[in-house]
């Protein structure tokens, strides 16, 4: 009698577990379909943006490294190109369960997408760094700039490379992802190999903290000349050149603030995402952040609509 009762209890527990598993799969299925659609839109939009940037560069003959404008345009194009591998891999990623043995390659696919994300962030932040260097090189801004800004700016460049490298190491080297039979999910810390368990704890401090410091540093380098330029304009008459410089500084500062804010928001959403969520759902949040960054990069130029709508307009200006 006791054995019969235990058997019934065991069967009931299995049924409840299967029921919960089925409910989780149904819950995530709708979310996965939505994220797949969003990622498709982001991929197509990125291709269109890249085509517009390339076409505009060809028309205006901007493919040169001999001028500041040319260097900025090449850096802008590079940041968009670096985002395409991640968006493309996520499209393949969605169909991974249909590929024989595909889910066994979860770690490889996630590492590839994370590497592509790191490359995209690196090129975007280097572009922003180059943009602030152009701002400080303008004579009207340069004369208002204290000497310590230049070494701080170069320190920021090295810091960008170091933080991005650390980010890639912590997200690529330790095995952190596995399959639940339907999709790829993050691996629990206790299931990680012993030598990598501490990596999950250190990641919060060696990635999150330095990244916040980097974002604050970049924002300071953009906001500082904006404040100094306004102070100078309020103390003197505003000629045409001063207004042009003021608009350039303001446009670049706003674009940098939006780009940094989108990255911070993506990190916050990831922190609030429950464990067991399909990796594709968190990926699409980062992908939306990447696309926002690309739009911000383009908007730092004088006439961004002439770049975006290059196929609709005959005359274009940067």
C-alpha positions in Angstrom: 0.0 0.0 0.0 2.8 2.4 0.9 4.7 1.6 -2.3 1.5 2.3 -4.3 1.1 5.7 -2.6 4.8 6.6 -3.2 4.4 5.5 -6.9 1.3 7.7 -7.2 3.1 10.7 -5.6 6.1 10.2 -7.9 3.9 10.0 -11.0 2.1 13.2 -9.9 5.4 15.1 -9.4 6.5 14.0 -12.9 3.2 15.2 -14.4 3.4 18.5 -12.6 7.0 18.9 -13.8 6.1 18.1 -17.4 3.1 20.5 -17.1 5.4 23.3 -15.9 7.9 22.6 -18.6 5.2 22.7 -21.2 3.9 26.0 -19.9 7.4 27.5 -19.9 7.9 26.4 -23.5 4.6 27.9 -24.6 5.4 31.1 -22.7 8.8 31.5 -24.3 7.5 30.4 -27.8 5.5 33.6 -28.2 8.4 35.7 -26.9 10.8 34.0 -29.3 8.5 34.6 -32.3 8.3 38.3 -31.3 12.1 38.6 -30.9 12.7 36.8 -34.2 10.5 39.4 -35.9 12.2 42.3 -34.2 15.6 40.9 -35.0 14.6 40.5 -38.7 13.5 44.2 -38.8 16.8 45.3 -37.2 18.8 43.2 -39.7 17.0 44.6 -42.7 17.2 48.2 -41.3 20.9 47.8 -40.7 21.5 46.6 -44.3 19.5 49.6 -45.6 21.4 52.0 -43.3 24.7 50.6 -44.5 23.6 50.8 -48.1 22.7 54.5 -47.6 26.0 55.3 -45.9 28.0 53.6 -48.6 26.0 55.3 -51.4 26.4 58.7 -49.8 30.1 58.1 -49.3 30.5 57.2 -53.0 28.6 60.3 -54.1 30.5 62.7 -51.9 33.9 60.9 -52.3 34.3 60.5 -48.5 36.4 57.3 -48.6 39.7 58.8 -47.6 41.8 58.9 -44.5 43.6 62.1 -45.4 40.9 64.3 -43.8 39.1 64.3 -40.5 35.7 64.1 -42.2 36.9 61.1 -44.2 38.3 59.3 -41.1 35.0 59.9 -39.3 33.0 58.5 -42.2 35.1 55.4 -42.5 34.8 54.8 -38.8 31.0 55.3 -39.0 30.8 52.7 -41.8 33.0 50.3 -39.9 30.8 50.5 -36.8 27.7 49.5 -38.9 29.6 46.7 -40.7 30.7 45.2 -37.3 27.1 44.9 -36.2 26.0 42.8 -39.2 27.6 39.5 -38.1 25.7 39.5 -34.7 22.4 40.3 -36.3 23.0 37.6 -39.0 24.1 35.0 -36.5 20.9 35.6 -34.4 18.8 34.8 -37.5 20.6 31.5 -37.8 20.5 31.1 -34.0 16.6 31.2 -34.1 16.7 28.0 -36.3 19.4 26.3 -34.4 17.0 23.7 -33.0 16.1 22.6 -36.6 19.8 21.9 -37.4 21.0 18.4 -36.5 23.3 18.8 -33.5 22.8 22.5 -33.6 21.8 22.9 -29.9 25.0 21.2 -28.9 26.8 24.3 -30.4 25.1 26.8 -28.1 28.3 27.9 -26.4 30.0 28.4 -29.8 27.1 30.5 -31.3 26.7 32.6 -28.2 30.5 33.3 -28.1 30.4 34.3 -31.7 27.5 36.7 -31.2 29.1 38.1 -28.0 32.4 38.7 -29.9 30.5 40.5 -32.6 28.7 42.6 -30.0 32.0 43.5 -28.4 33.4 44.5 -31.8 30.4 46.7 -32.5 30.6 48.4 -29.2 34.4 49.0 -29.6 34.0 50.6 -33.1 31.1 52.7 -31.9 32.9 54.0 -28.9 36.1 54.6 -30.9 34.0 56.7 -33.3 32.6 58.7 -30.5 36.1 59.2 -29.2 37.2 60.4 -32.7 34.2 62.7 -32.8 35.1 64.4 -29.5 38.7 64.8 -30.8 37.3 66.7 -33.8 35.3 68.9 -31.5 38.4 69.8 -29.3 40.5 70.4 -32.4 38.2 73.3 -33.5 40.0 76.6 -32.7 37.1 78.1 -31.0 36.8 75.1 -28.6 40.5 74.4 -28.4 41.3 77.9 -26.9 38.8 77.2 -24.1 40.1 73.7 -23.3 42.5 73.2 -20.4 45.7 71.2 -20.9 44.6 68.2 -18.9 41.7 67.4 -21.3 44.2 66.1 -24.0 45.8 63.4 -21.8 42.4 62.5 -20.4 41.1 62.0 -23.9 44.0 59.7 -24.8 43.5 57.8 -21.6 39.8 57.3 -22.5 40.9 55.7 -25.8 43.1 53.2 -24.0 40.4 52.6 -21.4 37.9 51.8 -24.2 40.1 49.1 -25.6 40.9 47.6 -22.2 37.2 47.5 -21.1 36.1 46.0 -24.4 38.8 43.3 -24.2 37.9 42.5 -20.6 34.2 42.3 -21.6 35.0 39.8 -24.4 37.2 37.7 -22.1 34.5 37.4 -19.4 31.7 36.6 -21.9 33.6 34.3 -24.3 36.2 32.4 -22.3 34.2 30.7 -19.5 31.5 28.2 -20.7 28.3 29.9 -19.7 25.6 28.6 -22.0 23.9 25.3 -22.6 20.7 23.9 -24.1 17.5 22.9 -22.4 16.4 20.9 -25.4 14.5 23.6 -27.1 16.7 26.7 -27.1 20.0 28.0 -25.6 19.9 29.4 -22.0 22.5 30.7 -19.6 24.2 28.1 -17.4 23.7 28.2 -13.7 26.9 29.0 -11.7 26.8 25.7 -9.9 26.7 23.8 -13.2 29.8 25.6 -14.5 33.2 23.9 -14.4 34.9 24.5 -11.0 37.7 26.7 -12.5 35.1 29.1 -14.0 32.7 29.5 -11.1 34.4 32.6 -9.8 34.2 34.2 -13.2 30.4 34.7 -12.9 30.9 36.6 -9.7 33.8 38.7 -10.9 32.0 39.6 -14.1 29.7 41.9 -12.2 32.7 43.9 -10.9 35.2 43.6 -13.8 32.7 44.3 -16.5 29.7 46.3 -15.1 31.8 48.7 -13.0 34.5 49.7 -15.6 31.8 50.0 -18.3 29.9 52.5 -16.2 33.1 54.5 -15.6 33.9 54.4 -19.3 30.4 55.8 -20.2 30.7 58.6 -17.6 34.1 59.5 -19.0 32.9 59.6 -22.5 29.9 61.7 -21.5 32.1 64.1 -19.7 34.3 64.6 -22.7 31.2 65.6 -24.8 29.4 67.6 -22.2 32.4 69.6 -21.0 33.0 71.5 -24.3 29.2 72.0 -24.6 29.2 73.8 -21.2 32.4 75.8 -22.0 31.1 76.8 -25.4 27.8 78.1 -24.0 29.7 80.1 -21.4 31.9 81.6 -24.1 28.9 82.4 -26.3 27.0 84.1 -23.5 30.1 86.3 -22.8 30.6 87.4 -26.4 28.6 88.1 -29.6 27.5 85.0 -31.5 28.9 85.1 -35.0 28.0 82.5 -37.7 31.1 80.3 -37.0 30.3 80.2 -33.3 26.8 79.1 -34.0 28.0 76.3 -36.3 30.4 75.1 -33.7 27.8 75.3 -31.0 25.4 73.2 -33.1 28.1 70.6 -33.8 29.0 70.3 -30.1 25.3 70.0 -29.1 24.5 67.5 -31.8 27.4 65.3 -30.9 26.8 65.5 -27.2 23.1 64.5 -27.6 24.0 61.6 -29.8 26.6 60.4 -27.3 24.2 60.7 -24.4 21.6 58.6 -26.3 24.1 56.0 -27.3 25.5 55.5 -23.8 22.0 55.5 -22.3 20.9 52.8 -24.7 23.8 50.6 -23.6 23.1 51.2 -19.9 19.4 50.4 -20.5 20.3 47.1 -22.2 22.5 46.1 -19.2 19.7 47.0 -16.8 17.1 44.9 -18.7 19.6 42.0 -18.8 20.0 42.3 -15.0 16.2 42.1 -14.5 15.7 39.2 -17.0 14.9 36.0 -15.1 17.3 33.0 -15.3 16.2 30.4 -17.9 15.2 33.0 -20.5 16.3 32.1 -24.0 19.5 33.8 -25.0 17.7 35.2 -28.1 15.4 37.3 -25.9 18.3 39.1 -24.2 20.2 39.3 -27.6 17.4 41.3 -29.2 17.7 43.9 -26.4 21.4 44.3 -27.1 20.6 44.3 -30.9 18.2 47.2 -30.4 20.9 49.0 -28.5 23.4 48.4 -31.3 21.0 49.8 -33.9 20.3 52.9 -31.7 24.1 53.4 -31.5 24.4 53.2 -35.2 21.7 55.8 -35.7 23.4 58.1 -33.1 26.7 57.7 -35.0 25.1 58.8 -38.2 23.3 61.7 -36.5 26.6 63.3 -35.4 27.1 64.4 -39.0 25.8 67.8 -40.1 23.0 66.5 -42.3 22.0 63.0 -41.2 18.8 62.9 -43.2 20.8 63.4 -46.4 22.7 60.2 -45.6 19.7 58.1 -44.5 17.6 59.3 -47.4 20.4 59.3 -50.0 18.3 57.3 -52.5 15.5 59.8 -52.2 17.5 63.0 -52.7 19.7 64.2 -55.5 22.0 66.5 -53.6 23.7 65.4 -50.4 25.9 67.1 -47.9 27.8 66.0 -44.8 
